[in-house]
Amino acid sequence: QVQLVESGGGLVQPGGSLRLSCAASGSIFSIYAMGWYRQAPGKQRELVASITSGGSTIYADSVKGRFTISRDNFKNTVYLQMNSLKPEDTAVYYCKAGPSAWGQGTQVTVSS
């Protein structure tokens, strides 16, 4: 079972940037598709971005051009670089590995 630990969340002003990291345990990280999801208060959890083992990416329309997902298979880590942040990006961000392994989440708050 893969275990995931997110970090990098925090409070940032609109227009600012954050980089989230998700460190995974286990030696088979490289075979998993990885994803970042988010859940705002009162809303359903939604896909933000995903990356396959081969590096192909998918983004939600709301973050295209602003967020970038990447992975480092040597460090067993997936990243989410978030630029030009907006108040509507405020949510708890979760990392997911494969079909069912979730991290504990990290809070991102965009506010002036």
GROMACS elastic network, one bead per residue, 0.5 to 0.9 nm:
[ bonds ]
;  ai    aj funct       b0    kb
    1    25     6  0.85371   500
    1    26     6  0.76403   500
    1   101     6  0.76052   500
    2    24     6  0.64811   500
    2    25     6  0.56638   500
    2    26     6  0.58396   500
    2    27     6  0.89448   500
    2    28     6  0.84466   500
    2    29     6  0.77751   500
    2    97     6  0.73915   500
    2    98     6  0.89630   500
    2   101     6  0.63984   500
    2   102     6  0.86873   500
    3    23     6  0.82259   500
    3    24     6  0.55914   500
    3    25     6  0.52870   500
    3    26     6  0.75648   500
    3    97     6  0.86978   500
    3   101     6  0.70450   500
    3   102     6  0.76009   500
    3   103     6  0.71033   500
    4    22     6  0.63010   500
    4    23     6  0.56531   500
    4    25     6  0.66359   500
    4    95     6  0.71341   500
    4    96     6  0.77326   500
    4    97     6  0.79134   500
    4   101     6  0.75395   500
    4   102     6  0.64873   500
    4   104     6  0.75928   500
    5    21     6  0.80705   500
    5    22     6  0.54021   500
    5    23     6  0.52740   500
    5    24     6  0.65994   500
    5    25     6  0.87479   500
    5    95     6  0.79570   500
    5   102     6  0.87916   500
    5   103     6  0.54874   500
    5   104     6  0.67263   500
    5   105     6  0.79134   500
    6     9     6  0.83383   500
    6    20     6  0.69986   500
    6    21     6  0.55338   500
    6    23     6  0.64942   500
    6    24     6  0.89555   500
    6    93     6  0.84052   500
    6    94     6  0.72782   500
    6    95     6  0.67538   500
    6   103     6  0.63651   500
    6   104     6  0.70141   500
    6   105     6  0.61611   500
    6   106     6  0.61426   500
    7    19     6  0.86236   500
    7    20     6  0.57591   500
    7    21     6  0.52706   500
    7    22     6  0.64715   500
    7    23     6  0.84128   500
    7   105     6  0.82119   500
    7   106     6  0.62420   500
    8    18     6  0.69729   500
    8    19     6  0.58756   500
    8    21     6  0.61194   500
    8    22     6  0.88861   500
    8   106     6  0.73450   500
    8   107     6  0.87041   500
    8   108     6  0.85492   500
    9    18     6  0.70703   500
    9    19     6  0.75613   500
    9    20     6  0.62309   500
    9    21     6  0.88315   500
    9    92     6  0.86103   500
    9    93     6  0.81172   500
    9   106     6  0.53929   500
    9   107     6  0.53069   500
    9   109     6  0.79428   500
   10    18     6  0.79796   500
   10   106     6  0.79787   500
   10   107     6  0.61311   500
   10   108     6  0.50480   500
   10   109     6  0.60970   500
   10   110     6  0.84116   500
   11   107     6  0.83318   500
   11   108     6  0.61849   500
   11   110     6  0.59102   500
   11   111     6  0.71171   500
   12    15     6  0.83059   500
   12    16     6  0.60039   500
   12    17     6  0.71918   500
   12    18     6  0.76591   500
   12    85     6  0.80101   500
   12   108     6  0.78701   500
   12   109     6  0.63052   500
   12   110     6  0.50106   500
   12   111     6  0.62940   500
   12   112     6  0.76472   500
   13    16     6  0.55017   500
   13    17     6  0.84252   500
   13    85     6  0.76425   500
   13    86     6  0.81382   500
   13    87     6  0.83291   500
   13   109     6  0.83439   500
   13   110     6  0.54079   500
   13   111     6  0.50230   500
   14    17     6  0.85793   500
   14    84     6  0.69612   500
   14    85     6  0.53623   500
   14    86     6  0.50830   500
   14    87     6  0.63581   500
   14   110     6  0.57505   500
   14   111     6  0.60122   500
   14   112     6  0.65169   500
   15    83     6  0.70282   500
   15    86     6  0.64087   500
   15   110     6  0.86798   500
   16    82     6  0.83212   500
   16    83     6  0.61576   500
   16    84     6  0.54729   500
   16    85     6  0.54788   500
   16    86     6  0.82581   500
   16   110     6  0.82692   500
   17    81     6  0.75180   500
   17    82     6  0.53993   500
   17    84     6  0.62313   500
   17    85     6  0.61946   500
   18    80     6  0.82304   500
   18    81     6  0.62019   500
   18    82     6  0.52504   500
   18    83     6  0.67551   500
   18    85     6  0.82503   500
   18   108     6  0.86071   500
   19    79     6  0.68155   500
   19    80     6  0.55786   500
   19    82     6  0.59063   500
   19    83     6  0.85437   500
   20    78     6  0.83380   500
   20    79     6  0.55172   500
   20    81     6  0.64374   500
   20    82     6  0.78971   500
   20    93     6  0.86166   500
   20   106     6  0.83813   500
   21    77     6  0.67132   500
   21    78     6  0.58832   500
   21    80     6  0.65603   500
   21    81     6  0.87778   500
   21    95     6  0.86597   500
   22    76     6  0.83510   500
   22    77     6  0.54011   500
   22    78     6  0.52081   500
   22    79     6  0.62957   500
   22    80     6  0.86250   500
   22    94     6  0.87478   500
   22    95     6  0.63445   500
   22    96     6  0.88844   500
   22   103     6  0.79486   500
   23    75     6  0.77674   500
   23    76     6  0.59476   500
   23    78     6  0.67554   500
   23    79     6  0.88778   500
   24    27     6  0.89093   500
   24    29     6  0.68627   500
   24    75     6  0.85323   500
   24    76     6  0.54118   500
   24    77     6  0.60488   500
   24    78     6  0.82797   500
   24    97     6  0.84367   500
   25    28     6  0.85924   500
   25    29     6  0.74865   500
   25    76     6  0.71015   500
   26    29     6  0.62083   500
   26    76     6  0.80803   500
   27    30     6  0.77870   500
   27    76     6  0.80290   500
   28    31     6  0.58617   500
   28    32     6  0.74103   500
   28    76     6  0.87289   500
   29    32     6  0.56313   500
   29    33     6  0.86436   500
   29    34     6  0.89859   500
   29    53     6  0.86520   500
   29    73     6  0.68067   500
   29    76     6  0.58727   500
   29    77     6  0.83532   500
   29    97     6  0.81511   500
   30    33     6  0.81218   500
   30    53     6  0.58669   500
   30    54     6  0.87650   500
   30    72     6  0.85765   500
   30    73     6  0.53868   500
   30    74     6  0.83337   500
   30    76     6  0.72859   500
   31    52     6  0.81930   500
   31    53     6  0.53264   500
   31    54     6  0.85396   500
   31    98     6  0.85721   500
   32    51     6  0.89298   500
   32    52     6  0.68687   500
   32    53     6  0.57235   500
   32    97     6  0.60470   500
   32    98     6  0.50971   500
   32    99     6  0.87316   500
   33    50     6  0.71779   500
   33    51     6  0.57343   500
   33    53     6  0.53658   500
   33    54     6  0.85515   500
   33    55     6  0.88132   500
   33    96     6  0.84226   500
   33    97     6  0.61313   500
   33    98     6  0.52903   500
   33    99     6  0.83560   500
   34    49     6  0.86128   500
   34    50     6  0.56127   500
   34    51     6  0.53798   500
   34    52     6  0.63609   500
   34    53     6  0.78426   500
   34    71     6  0.84790   500
   34    78     6  0.72973   500
   34    95     6  0.73365   500
   34    96     6  0.56684   500
   34    98     6  0.62284   500
   35    47     6  0.73543   500
   35    48     6  0.75218   500
   35    49     6  0.57038   500
   35    51     6  0.62756   500
   35    52     6  0.86138   500
   35    69     6  0.84020   500
   35    78     6  0.84065   500
   35    94     6  0.82058   500
   35    95     6  0.57709   500
   35    96     6  0.50282   500
   35    97     6  0.65562   500
   35    98     6  0.82762   500
   36    46     6  0.87551   500
   36    47     6  0.63182   500
   36    48     6  0.54717   500
   36    49     6  0.53461   500
   36    50     6  0.62277   500
   36    69     6  0.82029   500
   36    78     6  0.89578   500
   36    79     6  0.87427   500
   36    80     6  0.74832   500
   36    93     6  0.67568   500
   36    94     6  0.56398   500
   36    96     6  0.62550   500
   37    45     6  0.65265   500
   37    46     6  0.53909   500
   37    49     6  0.70372   500
   37    50     6  0.86560   500
   37    92     6  0.83402   500
   37    93     6  0.56417   500
   37    94     6  0.50627   500
   37    95     6  0.63534   500
   37    96     6  0.75131   500
   38    44     6  0.84417   500
   38    45     6  0.54556   500
   38    46     6  0.55028   500
   38    47     6  0.66229   500
   38    48     6  0.66082   500
   38    89     6  0.86386   500
   38    90     6  0.87023   500
   38    91     6  0.58329   500
   38    92     6  0.54264   500
   38    94     6  0.58482   500
   38    95     6  0.87254   500
   38   105     6  0.85327   500
   39    42     6  0.82445   500
   39    43     6  0.62346   500
   39    44     6  0.59400   500
   39    46     6  0.63867   500
   39    90     6  0.85638   500
   39    91     6  0.52462   500
   39    92     6  0.53374   500
   39    93     6  0.66086   500
   39    94     6  0.81219   500
   40    43     6  0.53632   500
   40    44     6  0.72943   500
   40    45     6  0.73980   500
   40    88     6  0.86446   500
   40    89     6  0.82788   500
   40    90     6  0.65546   500
   40    92     6  0.63728   500
   40    93     6  0.88278   500
   41    44     6  0.83551   500
   41    91     6  0.71581   500
   41    92     6  0.86344   500
   43    46     6  0.86411   500
   46    60     6  0.86843   500
   47    50     6  0.76541   500
   47    59     6  0.78565   500
   47    60     6  0.66285   500
   48    58     6  0.83170   500
   48    59     6  0.58698   500
   48    60     6  0.51915   500
   48    61     6  0.86357   500
   48    62     6  0.82850   500
   48    63     6  0.71379   500
   48    67     6  0.86702   500
   48    93     6  0.88407   500
   49    57     6  0.70498   500
   49    58     6  0.54272   500
   49    60     6  0.62331   500
   49    63     6  0.83894   500
   49    67     6  0.81952   500
   49    68     6  0.79078   500
   49    69     6  0.64719   500
   49    80     6  0.82390   500
   50    56     6  0.80981   500
   50    57     6  0.55044   500
   50    58     6  0.52648   500
   50    59     6  0.67308   500
   50    69     6  0.69497   500
   50    70     6  0.88324   500
   50    96     6  0.89624   500
   51    54     6  0.78095   500
   51    55     6  0.55993   500
   51    56     6  0.53909   500
   51    58     6  0.66425   500
   51    69     6  0.68843   500
   51    70     6  0.70935   500
   51    71     6  0.77933   500
   51    78     6  0.88155   500
   52    55     6  0.50904   500
   52    56     6  0.52754   500
   52    57     6  0.66445   500
   53    56     6  0.76068   500
   53    71     6  0.88067   500
   53    73     6  0.88090   500
   55    70     6  0.76751   500
   55    71     6  0.77829   500
   57    68     6  0.89250   500
   57    69     6  0.73431   500
   57    70     6  0.84774   500
   58    69     6  0.87453   500
   59    62     6  0.81242   500
   59    63     6  0.66307   500
   59    64     6  0.58944   500
   59    67     6  0.81054   500
   59    68     6  0.83927   500
   59    69     6  0.85530   500
   60    63     6  0.56488   500
   60    64     6  0.63668   500
   61    64     6  0.53430   500
   61    65     6  0.89018   500
   62    65     6  0.88819   500
   62    66     6  0.87226   500
   63    66     6  0.54069   500
   63    67     6  0.56119   500
   63    68     6  0.87037   500
   63    82     6  0.85158   500
   63    89     6  0.87139   500
   64    67     6  0.62436   500
   64    68     6  0.82031   500
   65    68     6  0.78311   500
   65    83     6  0.87159   500
   66    81     6  0.82298   500
   66    82     6  0.61463   500
   66    83     6  0.51311   500
   66    84     6  0.60901   500
   66    85     6  0.77218   500
   67    80     6  0.67024   500
   67    81     6  0.54680   500
   67    83     6  0.60139   500
   67    84     6  0.84681   500
   67    85     6  0.89090   500
   68    79     6  0.79838   500
   68    80     6  0.56335   500
   68    81     6  0.50444   500
   68    82     6  0.66372   500
   68    83     6  0.85394   500
   69    78     6  0.72873   500
   69    79     6  0.56195   500
   69    81     6  0.63964   500
   69    82     6  0.88142   500
   70    77     6  0.86636   500
   70    78     6  0.57483   500
   70    79     6  0.52344   500
   70    80     6  0.66113   500
   70    81     6  0.82093   500
   71    74     6  0.89958   500
   71    75     6  0.85432   500
   71    76     6  0.77240   500
   71    77     6  0.58088   500
   71    79     6  0.59895   500
   71    80     6  0.88758   500
   72    75     6  0.54526   500
   72    76     6  0.59937   500
   72    77     6  0.53695   500
   72    78     6  0.62544   500
   72    79     6  0.82771   500
   73    77     6  0.64781   500
   73    78     6  0.81410   500
   74    77     6  0.78761   500
   75    78     6  0.86644   500
   78    95     6  0.84184   500
   82    85     6  0.65997   500
   83    86     6  0.89791   500
   85    88     6  0.82699   500
   85    89     6  0.64956   500
   85    90     6  0.87677   500
   85   110     6  0.67271   500
   86    89     6  0.53953   500
   86    90     6  0.75982   500
   86   110     6  0.61034   500
   86   111     6  0.80034   500
   87    90     6  0.56559   500
   87   109     6  0.73465   500
   87   111     6  0.58429   500
   87   112     6  0.87285   500
   88    91     6  0.80811   500
   88   110     6  0.75753   500
   89   108     6  0.75716   500
   89   109     6  0.74691   500
   89   110     6  0.67057   500
   90    93     6  0.88859   500
   90   107     6  0.78075   500
   90   108     6  0.53912   500
   90   110     6  0.54664   500
   90   111     6  0.82894   500
   91   106     6  0.84766   500
   91   107     6  0.60882   500
   91   108     6  0.55341   500
   91   109     6  0.66265   500
   91   110     6  0.88669   500
   92   105     6  0.58665   500
   92   106     6  0.53948   500
   92   108     6  0.59956   500
   92   109     6  0.84833   500
   93   104     6  0.88384   500
   93   105     6  0.52672   500
   93   106     6  0.52575   500
   93   107     6  0.61899   500
   93   108     6  0.69558   500
   94   102     6  0.68579   500
   94   103     6  0.58231   500
   94   104     6  0.66827   500
   94   106     6  0.66154   500
   94   107     6  0.89863   500
   95   101     6  0.83410   500
   95   102     6  0.58169   500
   95   103     6  0.52844   500
   95   104     6  0.79985   500
   95   105     6  0.69975   500
   96    99     6  0.77467   500
   96   100     6  0.70287   500
   96   101     6  0.55396   500
   96   103     6  0.64640   500
   97   100     6  0.66400   500
   97   101     6  0.51199   500
   97   102     6  0.65678   500
   97   103     6  0.86328   500
   98   101     6  0.64571   500
  102   105     6  0.82576   500
  103   106     6  0.87465   500
